[in-house]
Amino acid sequence: MTTSIDRRPVVLRGSLFFRLMGGWLWFIALFGLVSVAIRSGPAAELLAGLFWAAPAGWWGWRLARLGVSAEADEVVVRNPLRTYRIRYDDIVDVRLHLRSSSQPIARAMLAVWNRAAGVLDVPGRDAAVEMYSTESFVPMGRLGTRSADDVATIRSLWLERRRNPS
């Protein structure tokens, strides 16, 4: 007898900070393009579109969509620059990685930002795939529980769906 498991996607969005910053950046890019279009000619509009609105809008869109989605057959990790689609069978481990540094300046920076990141270990890659949705602004060195909760959720779904592949 096989056990039926829930195959609906589980989406863990990036922190509210990143969603707000991404949306704000996208809005500024659009507002800037409209402002230039109203006040200047087509050449300025083209330049503003190519060199300001397109890159800023793209970056804002990416920041607003950071997150991890555990779908039926794969985990989708949306980081600032790349989107990874990794099948459950390809994942070796899902764990919480605590960042650390021996450098004093880097150690101070890590104390401000959450030092924990969710990591998917996948063979054949130079480095593990980090889940940036688990990062959030945390007061001075206090490790937030959101990272651990997000990683535990993805880990349990990975184990469950790997045991029951159908």
N, C-alpha and C positions, 0 to 999 in steps of 0.2 A: 504494500500500500504506500503510495507516494503522498507526501504532504504538500498541499497547495500553499504557496507563499504569495504574498502580495507583491506584484511586479510594477506597481505604479512608481513613477519617478519620485525620488526624495531630493528636494533642492535645498541646499544650504547657501543662502545668499551671503555676499560679502558684508562687512560691517556697515552700519548706518553711516558712519563717517565717510567711507569710500563711495557709497551710493550717492550721498549728498554732494560730495566733491565732484564726482563724475557728472552728475546732472547739472550742477552749477557751471562746470567747465563747458559742457555741451551748450547750455543756454547762452553763455558769454560768446561762444564762437558764432552761434546763430545771430545773436543780437549785433555783434560786430559786423557781420556780413551784411545784414539788413541796413545798418547805419551807413556803411560805406556805399551801398547801392543807392541810398536816398541822396547822399551828399556829394558823390563823386561820379565820374564817368565809368564807362564799361571797362577801361583798362585797369583802373584802380579796383574795381569790383572783381575782375579776374585775378589780379595779384593777391587781393585779400582772401579770396576764396581758396586759391591754391596754397598760399603760404601761411594763412592763419586759420581760416574756418575749417578746412578739411582736416589738417593735423589735430587741431584742438578739439574739434567735434568727434573725431575718431578716438582720441585718447579719453575724452569724457565718456563716450559710449562704452569703451572697454572697462574703465574704472567702475562705472555704474553696474556693469554686468558680471563683476567678479563673483566667483562662487564655484560650488561643487554640486554636481547633479548625479545621483546614483540612479541610473536608468535600468531597464530590464536586463540588458546584456553587457553594459559597460559603465564606467565612471567617466564623466566629462568634467574636466578641471579647466575652468576659465581663469587664466592668470592675466596680468596686464598686457603682455605681448603675444601670448600663445594660448591656444586651446588644445588640450590633450584629450584624446578619446582612447581609453584603455580598457580592454576586455577584462572581466573578472579573472579569467584563467591566466592572464599574463601577469597579474599582480602577485608578488611574493609576500609582501607584508604592508600593512597600513599601521603607521605608528605616529606618535607625537615626538617631534624632534625639538629639543631645547637648544637654541642657538647660544653660543658662548664665544668669547674671544679673549686672548691673552693681551691684546692691545688696550691700553687705558681709554683712549678716545672711543674706540669701537665698543668697549664694555659700557661706557657711559651712554652711548646711543642705544644700545640694546636694552639698557635699564629703562629708557623712556618708552620704547615700543615693545610690544609683546614679544617675548623671546621665543615663544612656542610657535611651531608651524606643523601642520599636518603633512605627512610625507607618504607617498606611494612608492614602494620599492618595486622596480620593474627591471628584470634582467635585460642586459644589452644596452642600457643607457649609461652614459658617463656619470650622471648624478640622478638622485631620486627626484621625483616630480613633487614639488611643493604645492600645497593647496592654500593659495593666498586668501581664500575666504576665511581662514581661521585666524588671520591677523586682525588685531584691533588695537586701538589706542588704549593703553592701560596706565594708570598713574604710577609713576616712578618705581619700576621694578616689580610691581605686584603682578604675579602671574594670574591671568584671567582664567575663569573656568570655561569660557565659551570655546576656546581652542580644544581643550580636552573633551568637551561634550561633542563637538563636531567630529573630531577624529574617532571617538567611540561609536558614534552613529554610523559613519562610513565603514568602520572596521566591522561592526556587527552585520551590516548589510552585505559587505563583501564575503564574510564567512558564511552567512545564510545562503546567499545566491551561488556561492561556489559549491556548497554541499548539495544544493538542489538546482542543477543547471537548466532544467526544462522550463 
